[in-house]
Amino acid sequence: MTAQLNPRGDVAVLVPAAGAGVRLGPGGPKALRLLGGESLLVHAVRRIAAAPSVHTVVVAAPAAEVDAVRRLLAPVAPVLVVAGGAERQESVANALAAVPPGPGIVLVHDAARALTPSALVETVAAAVRAGHPAVIPVLPVIDTIKEVDGDSVVLGTVDRSALRAVQTPQGFRREVLAAAHAAAGDPLTDDAGLVEQQGVPVFCVPGSEYALKVTRPFDLTLAEHLLAAGH
């Protein structure tokens, strides 16, 4: 099976999926935890593959699970599977190195955001295609935010009007993401943060409520309800 989804697509999607998911509780790697009888990774890849702009999907799996992940995803969509690293940043770099010539836009997407709509993939890709070198989907922050000190005493209330909660997929011109990873120092959990360190402007597009990140047991329960409701 070829690893190419759409020969006319200009987008490669990298899916770092090697994390242990400690906050989700005991079990295997987080991306392989089940949601409605299928792994988070399967749900995520299925939605990515449905986006018409996507040419290639590269999954960075736990090193010991590469063959198993290939078998798991083979019925879902044509994908490339590589070994991830100890840190998310290393997993993304490994996946980026495996992208074939062709796609000029690269998106990085969390497997834990398993219910992200395909339309959000297209929205982010379109913004990069329109000329933005880096694009992130965001939601307004709705909670009141307090700044506290080391003793849990409130120092002040943060103005939330200028704050945004960041989701994935995050999109980049391929050369921009490659340069950011080549210059990376201390590991970051956010690829847009690497790009920001290089002085590249990052543009925001509206995110999706369904692109929630499964991090804690409650998130998995919420995702189960959304999936049962048809999302």
Buried (B, 14 or more C-beta within 10 A) or exposed (E): EEBBBBEEBBBBBBBBBBBEBEEBEEEEBBBBBBBBEBBBBBBBBBBBBBBEBBBBBBBBBBEEBBEEBBEBBEEBBBBBBBBBBEBBBBBBBBBBEBBEEBBBBBBBBBBBBBBBBBEBBBBBBBBBBEEBBBBBBBBEBEEEEEEEEEEEEEEEEEEEEEEBEBBBBBBBBBEBBBBBBEEBEEEBEBBBBBBBBBEBEBBBBEBBEBBBBBBEEEBBEBBBEBBEEEE
